[in-house]
């Protein structure tokens, strides 16, 4: 019952948010929250640490952007094209990587993701190269709702995010999800019980890639452009950081981690200016240039004091054995 109340409160806040804050920025938050949840499905519930999720996030953005701008597809088909591209790349990467474990798995995903990055860099006619893919139109949702209106766009993104989160929730609590947890806890025992572990890990990898692609495709529509930043390895590191800060293996943790990190990246300079005006300390005006340092400091604090992440530690303090 407490879980349902928490979800309802979070949904109510999300519905009211665009009437208080900037809808485009809030839509961006939702996209990164979905990205972090997609990654957490793999590492938090399957125990696979991927350093290549930027490939799915960015590739889906490029495909969706071209589908909307150059191929003339409507919003829904453009986003689905991005998801399909991410799932296909996930299938290829997963098939090559899942037969390895630990750091070897992680390094293979990183190497393959960097191949996608250099491919995007070279394919300038498709990706725009270093200039990026600009001027992606938003179109209309179901041919009726004008997504050029920021508030309309926010509620469509919110609906997509809620449905994706519901899918993750259902997956985690399904028999399939229980097998994934068993693989994470004790893979040899899962094998001894007769489960085709490689097949389950590959399915989890593809599902995680598809959801990451959904986040990337949606973000491209929200911002109207796609750049090489989204396929670079640093984006994979960023989503790992979001998940660890919020709470790996929890459902709400990655969303909180994404909100914290994205808000720091976008609002730290404004907060520094406000502090400088209030305190009279000029140094605060320069804090916006030290985003990476502040994010790194938060990561160190979480590692030292919140080993389970913020939500994970809260659950532990509440005396619950299992994360929600």
PyMOL commands that set and color helices and strands:
alter all, ss='L'
color gray80, all
select helices_A, chain A and resi 2-17+23-43+53-69+75-97+102-122+124-127+129-131+150-172+175-185+187-192+197-223+228-231+233-246+253-279+282-305+309-317
alter helices_A, ss='H'
color red, helices_A
select strands_A, chain A and resi 140-141+145-146
alter strands_A, ss='S'
color yellow, strands_A
deselect
rebuild
show_as cartoon
